[in-house]
Amino acid sequence: MPNALGLGWKLHGDGRAPRPGAVVAPEERLSWPATIGIGAQHVVAMFGATFLVPLLTGFPPATTLFFSGIGTMLFLLLTAGRVPSYLGSSFAFIAPIAAAKQSHGVGGALGGVVMAGVALFLVGLIVQAVGTRWLQILMPPVVTGAIVALIGLNLAPAAKTNFVASPVTALSTLVAIALITVIGRGLIGRLAILLGVVVGYAVAVLRHEVKFDEVSAAGWIGLPHFQSPTFHLSLVGLFVPVVLVLVAENIGHVKSVAAMTDRDLDPVAGRALMADGLATTLAGIGGGSGTTTYAENIGVMAATKVYSTAAYWVAACTALLLSFSPKFGALIATIPQGVLGGAGTVLYGMIGLLGVRIWVQNRVDFGNPVNLLTAAVALIIGIADYTWKAGDLQFAGIALGTAAALIAYHLMNGINKATKAVPDPEHDIDEDIHDAPPPGHH
């Protein structure tokens, strides 16, 4: 890199477009007008998902956008500009935040986000020191897939609640997302969720479901609404499983970028985790939702062949500027329940099926009873939202399902190895569980 912070980019060719057959590397850039244009595409790509999380959890959208911009800047600095990525809102936080708000309010939910961020930072420190092999042992594909799947499917009741609030608007949103996904090409297809929300919003306006009173009253310029966290030990079990998903997302992102740019980024995998952990911690301290690396922006890079981190600085700065407009935040907050119900039906199902994709891509053998029982028990506990109380501590479906996946797999696998009763084709340490695309969203 030209400097330790990755801020000194060299011009790629004539600066107009990537040379034939070449890519614009992270340490390179196109001309600034072209770079700004690419950065704007990254803003559009992250926009829908980043805003849906605060809308679904009740957090202020502008505050979440503020911390996504700050988090992206931290990520680029801590990875020395080697890993192009936008840190947007993570869908993995939706269920634990909703549950935490019911028992301990917004402050408690933010405290949970902080705890998850600190835990992720510590995991990053360990990965930076000793590598990712221990993670592959802890979370083989059957376990990782089960955790991702149960987090998405646990949200099914929330999607139903929003959907039935306005079935016509919700169905319009859902159908629009489906049609754009099928018909759209290139960037349009990747923005199906965002564009479907726009269509649903238009239907809601026509049906007089949107009120603009707060938008009219809001100012054009102002600070985001910051809030402070409170900490409750009982919420640890809700947010720890999220850390496992964030680890899979971040390492998957690093490996995807490494494959597309043909370079070894394993030495900065720990830094990426630490950066996301720090970004999530700061968000929780100030009132924003937890962050993660975004697969949508990988799509933009794949389409443009531009992996320049300069474009991500443009996107981060744009997000930061938009967060200082209360009127903009108020407009986003007018998106009605029906639209969220239609989009949530798609999104939550997609999260669940991303877990299944991990199983498929890693050829998990469900003829092996260890794998079968691990996934089966974890999914039912997570989907049905089992709850277990131990004194002041309460463990809900996601926490219990995650624990069930980890304990069941390693316990049964250990017994198998001790008795040599059943072969264990799954537990092949040389098989990298993170070759699959990032699983945590969209």
Stockholm file with secondary structure:
# STOCKHOLM 1.0

chainA/1-442         MPNALGLGWKLHGDGRAPRPGAVVAPEERLSWPATIGIGAQHVVAMFGATFLVPLLTGFPPATTLFFSGIGTMLFLLLTAGRVPSYLGSSFAFIAPIAAAKQSHGVGGALGGVVMAGVALFLVGLIVQAVGTRWLQILMPPVVTGAIVALIGLNLAPAAKTNFVASPVTALSTLVAIALITVIGRGLIGRLAILLGVVVGYAVAVLRHEVKFDEVSAAGWIGLPHFQSPTFHLSLVGLFVPVVLVLVAENIGHVKSVAAMTDRDLDPVAGRALMADGLATTLAGIGGGSGTTTYAENIGVMAATKVYSTAAYWVAACTALLLSFSPKFGALIATIPQGVLGGAGTVLYGMIGLLGVRIWVQNRVDFGNPVNLLTAAVALIIGIADYTWKAGDLQFAGIALGTAAALIAYHLMNGINKATKAVPDPEHDIDEDIHDAPPPGHH
#=GR chainA/1-442 SS CCSTTSCCCEECTTSSSCCTTCCBCTTEECCHHHHHHHHHHHHHHHHHHHHHHHHHHTCCHHHHHHHHHHHHHHHHHHTTTCSCCCEEECGGGHHHHHHHHHHHHHHHHHHHHHHHHHHHHHHHHHHHHHCSHHHHHHSCHHHHHHHHHHHHHTTHHHHHHHHHHSHHHHHHHHHHHHHHHHHCCTHHHHTHHHHHHHHHHHHHHHTTCCCCHHHHHSCSSCCCCCCCCCCCGGGHHHHHHHHHHHHHHHHHHHHHHHHHHTSCCGGGHHHHHHHHHHHHHHHHHHTCCCEEECHHHHHHHHHHCBCCHHHHHHHHHHHHHHHTCHHHHHHHHTCCHHHHHHHHHHHHHHHHHHHHHHHHHTTCCTTSHHHHHHHHHHHHHHHHTCCEEETTEEECHHHHHHHHHHHHHHHHHHHHHHHTCSCCSSCCTTSCTTCSCCCSCC
#=GC SS_cons         CCSTTSCCCEECTTSSSCCTTCCBCTTEECCHHHHHHHHHHHHHHHHHHHHHHHHHHTCCHHHHHHHHHHHHHHHHHHTTTCSCCCEEECGGGHHHHHHHHHHHHHHHHHHHHHHHHHHHHHHHHHHHHHCSHHHHHHSCHHHHHHHHHHHHHTTHHHHHHHHHHSHHHHHHHHHHHHHHHHHCCTHHHHTHHHHHHHHHHHHHHHTTCCCCHHHHHSCSSCCCCCCCCCCCGGGHHHHHHHHHHHHHHHHHHHHHHHHHHTSCCGGGHHHHHHHHHHHHHHHHHHTCCCEEECHHHHHHHHHHCBCCHHHHHHHHHHHHHHHTCHHHHHHHHTCCHHHHHHHHHHHHHHHHHHHHHHHHHTTCCTTSHHHHHHHHHHHHHHHHTCCEEETTEEECHHHHHHHHHHHHHHHHHHHHHHHTCSCCSSCCTTSCTTCSCCCSCC
//
